[in-house]
Amino acid sequence: MQPLDVSFFAPMKRKWREILDLWRKECRRKGSIPKEHFPSIVNRLWFHIENTSATNLQSGFRATGLSPFNPEKVLAKIPGAKPDSERVLDSSFLEFLQEARGYSKEPTNSLKRENKCLQDQASRCKDQLKQHSNPFRLTNGFTKNFC
């Protein structure tokens, strides 16, 4: 739902029709509006909109659940929609979202390489510890790039 459609344009459209019907009754004309009468008719509409636009816009955002954010307001207007407590997402959709966000059950190739690299570094550290009796001499056997 669009907040401007709900709160601004729909009431403006109703008021425009009301003003046109009133003008046609007063002037007893059918068909199109003459150019000389159009500004005064639009002025009536503008006067009405000016008085109600601020409150209408705020209520439109509230009615559509945008400000404050409340998706339940929109779902309540959909026939057959379940309340939030009863809604359950399909597991395949949840898996899709997790994969799209980078969370997956299977590690990616880059994560596998990283894990392998870390395991290699850990084994080298263990080997260095076994070779040296003094732990402060560990830096002698290491190189800067392990992978």
C-alpha positions as a Python dict, from the first residue, in 0.01 Angstrom:
ca = {
    (1, 'M'): (0, 0, 0),
    (2, 'Q'): (123, 343, -86),
    (3, 'P'): (86, 604, 190),
    (4, 'L'): (21, 888, -55),
    (5, 'D'): (-245, 688, -238),
    (6, 'V'): (-416, 606, 90),
    (7, 'S'): (-396, 942, 260),
    (8, 'F'): (-349, 1213, 0),
    (9, 'F'): (-453, 1127, -354),
    (10, 'A'): (-768, 927, -275),
    (11, 'P'): (-920, 1205, -57),
    (12, 'M'): (-808, 1466, -312),
    (13, 'K'): (-977, 1272, -591),
    (14, 'R'): (-1302, 1246, -391),
    (15, 'K'): (-1293, 1617, -310),
    (16, 'W'): (-1219, 1704, -676),
    (17, 'R'): (-1525, 1509, -788),
    (18, 'E'): (-1735, 1675, -519),
    (19, 'I'): (-1618, 2023, -625),
    (20, 'L'): (-1684, 1945, -994),
    (21, 'D'): (-2035, 1816, -918),
    (22, 'L'): (-2108, 2129, -716),
    (23, 'W'): (-1972, 2353, -993),
    (24, 'R'): (-2184, 2175, -1256),
    (25, 'K'): (-2494, 2221, -1043),
    (26, 'E'): (-2420, 2592, -991),
    (27, 'C'): (-2330, 2664, -1354),
    (28, 'R'): (-2567, 2411, -1511),
    (29, 'R'): (-2303, 2308, -1762),
    (30, 'K'): (-2223, 1971, -1908),
    (31, 'G'): (-1900, 1866, -2070),
    (32, 'S'): (-1560, 2021, -2014),
    (33, 'I'): (-1474, 2311, -1785),
    (34, 'P'): (-1405, 2643, -1958),
    (35, 'K'): (-1050, 2777, -1914),
    (36, 'E'): (-1170, 3085, -1726),
    (37, 'H'): (-1341, 2872, -1455),
    (38, 'F'): (-1065, 2616, -1405),
    (39, 'P'): (-838, 2828, -1177),
    (40, 'S'): (-1120, 2903, -932),
    (41, 'I'): (-1217, 2534, -915),
    (42, 'V'): (-857, 2427, -855),
    (43, 'N'): (-830, 2700, -591),
    (44, 'R'): (-1123, 2545, -400),
    (45, 'L'): (-951, 2208, -413),
    (46, 'W'): (-618, 2358, -302),
    (47, 'F'): (-784, 2533, -9),
    (48, 'H'): (-934, 2203, 107),
    (49, 'I'): (-606, 2012, 61),
    (50, 'E'): (-405, 2279, 239),
    (51, 'N'): (-616, 2244, 554),
    (52, 'T'): (-602, 1864, 576),
    (53, 'S'): (-278, 1756, 406),
    (54, 'A'): (-49, 1739, 712),
    (55, 'T'): (-280, 1521, 918),
    (56, 'N'): (-372, 1309, 615),
    (57, 'L'): (-8, 1241, 528),
    (58, 'Q'): (76, 1137, 884),
    (59, 'S'): (-226, 909, 906),
    (60, 'G'): (-135, 755, 568),
    (61, 'F'): (209, 650, 686),
    (62, 'R'): (54, 520, 1008),
    (63, 'A'): (-222, 329, 817),
    (64, 'T'): (29, 161, 586),
    (65, 'G'): (250, 56, 878),
    (66, 'L'): (554, 255, 762),
    (67, 'S'): (584, 503, 1047),
    (68, 'P'): (595, 367, 1307),
    (69, 'F'): (694, 44, 1137),
    (70, 'N'): (419, -216, 1182),
    (71, 'P'): (383, -485, 911),
    (72, 'E'): (81, -630, 1092),
    (73, 'K'): (-130, -332, 976),
    (74, 'V'): (-76, -428, 613),
    (75, 'L'): (-122, -800, 674),
    (76, 'A'): (-449, -732, 857),
    (77, 'K'): (-591, -582, 536),
    (78, 'I'): (-507, -887, 325),
    (79, 'P'): (-790, -1140, 323),
    (80, 'G'): (-683, -1474, 467),
    (81, 'A'): (-353, -1344, 605),
    (82, 'K'): (-245, -1504, 930),
    (83, 'P'): (-129, -1302, 1231),
    (84, 'D'): (244, -1292, 1301),
    (85, 'S'): (229, -1563, 1566),
    (86, 'E'): (74, -1807, 1316),
    (87, 'R'): (299, -1727, 1019),
    (88, 'V'): (571, -1980, 949),
    (89, 'L'): (830, -1945, 676),
    (90, 'D'): (899, -2243, 459),
    (91, 'S'): (1232, -2403, 542),
    (92, 'S'): (1350, -2384, 181),
    (93, 'F'): (1289, -2009, 181),
    (94, 'L'): (1485, -1973, 505),
    (95, 'E'): (1772, -2171, 353),
    (96, 'F'): (1765, -1944, 48),
    (97, 'L'): (1787, -1635, 272),
    (98, 'Q'): (2074, -1784, 469),
    (99, 'E'): (2268, -1864, 152),
    (100, 'A'): (2199, -1517, 12),
    (101, 'R'): (2335, -1361, 330),
    (102, 'G'): (2641, -1583, 336),
    (103, 'Y'): (2527, -1830, 602),
    (104, 'S'): (2532, -2183, 471),
    (105, 'K'): (2564, -2528, 619),
    (106, 'E'): (2846, -2624, 383),
    (107, 'P'): (3160, -2412, 405),
    (108, 'T'): (3255, -2240, 85),
    (109, 'N'): (3582, -2311, -96),
    (110, 'S'): (3742, -1997, 44),
    (111, 'L'): (3647, -2099, 399),
    (112, 'K'): (3783, -2449, 336),
    (113, 'R'): (4114, -2299, 217),
    (114, 'E'): (4126, -2071, 523),
    (115, 'N'): (4061, -2362, 758),
    (116, 'K'): (4329, -2570, 584),
    (117, 'C'): (4575, -2280, 608),
    (118, 'L'): (4501, -2237, 980),
    (119, 'Q'): (4544, -2609, 1041),
    (120, 'D'): (4879, -2601, 859),
    (121, 'Q'): (4993, -2306, 1068),
    (122, 'A'): (4885, -2481, 1389),
    (123, 'S'): (5076, -2795, 1298),
    (124, 'R'): (5389, -2587, 1217),
    (125, 'C'): (5358, -2417, 1557),
    (126, 'K'): (5335, -2753, 1730),
    (127, 'D'): (5642, -2875, 1539),
    (128, 'Q'): (5835, -2562, 1637),
    (129, 'L'): (5738, -2608, 2002),
    (130, 'K'): (5862, -2965, 1996),
    (131, 'Q'): (6196, -2863, 1838),
    (132, 'H'): (6273, -2577, 2075),
    (133, 'S'): (6306, -2612, 2445),
    (134, 'N'): (6286, -2233, 2492),
    (135, 'P'): (5943, -2094, 2374),
    (136, 'F'): (6093, -1747, 2317),
    (137, 'R'): (6297, -1872, 2020),
    (138, 'L'): (5988, -1967, 1814),
    (139, 'T'): (6030, -1682, 1569),
    (140, 'N'): (6355, -1818, 1428),
    (141, 'G'): (6192, -2092, 1219),
    (142, 'F'): (5885, -1904, 1089),
    (143, 'T'): (5842, -1727, 764),
    (144, 'K'): (5610, -1432, 710),
    (145, 'N'): (5369, -1595, 462),
    (146, 'F'): (5239, -1935, 565),
    (147, 'C'): (4999, -1986, 272),
}
